[in-house]
Amino acid sequence: MTTQPTDRDTGILLIERVKRYLQIEREALKVLSICVPENSSLYDYARSSMEMIKSYYSDANHFLEQGDFINALSSLNYSYGWIDSGVRLGIFKTDGDYRKFTFYK
């Protein structure tokens, strides 16, 4: 027989997941940088993408401080989506760690 998780269990799992994803993204942001030349047509896109990443990451931290774990997780998902899309597009340089980034090859 399986038991359904309680609301308390789900809440604890959510908090743990948010904190874990914040740590993963903190590590990713330390090594993430724009790698296209400033005179490239992609540079403005890369710069605005980085702004979106940092804004959503900041939002996630704010929501965490407020105890709003659903919106914290949602913000992290958006932020990491921007990261992964930029990495796959080739506008961001990383440390090559496939556990932090989604590569396309």
Buried (B, 14 or more C-beta within 10 A) or exposed (E): EEEEEEEEEEEEEBBEBBEEBBEBBEBBBEBBEBBBEEEEEBBEBBBEBBEBBEBBBEBBBEBBEEEBBEBBBBBBEBBBBBBBBBBBBEBBBBEEEEEBBEEEE
